[in-house]
């Protein structure tokens, strides 16, 4: 079964609106992806597919590191392979799954400031992602908006 089959097999209620349950290992890693329908058809770059990982393995990027299970669970939002939000840490998988679902809902509602995660701005992409998530002007905690110059 490939990733497309896994995503297509996910039940409707398994992920928040706009998200697809890509992988859910019993008692293990869980992966949610945002709108794979638009990120795989050329409308948006496939490498920019927003992805939320729930895992308890080591976060080190080296071969075999993911096999080292820890006692805490991480929830990490990736916007590209090298663009990620700081992981949130939880004591149990259930807490991490609930937090991942809340993060997914906030992202879809336009409440996640993904611009701040990029070192090199991608303004044209941000504008298109704003449209996809229904944000014309996102208001941030400091009072600024995505329309501010």
Protein Blocks (a to p, Z undefined) as FASTA:
>chain_A
ZZklmmmmpcfklpcehiacfbdcehiacdddehkllmmnomacfkloccddddfbdfbd
cehklmmccfbdcddddfbfklccdddddfbfklmmmmmmmmmmmmmnopacfklmpmbd
cfklmmmmmmmnopabdcdfkopafkbZZ
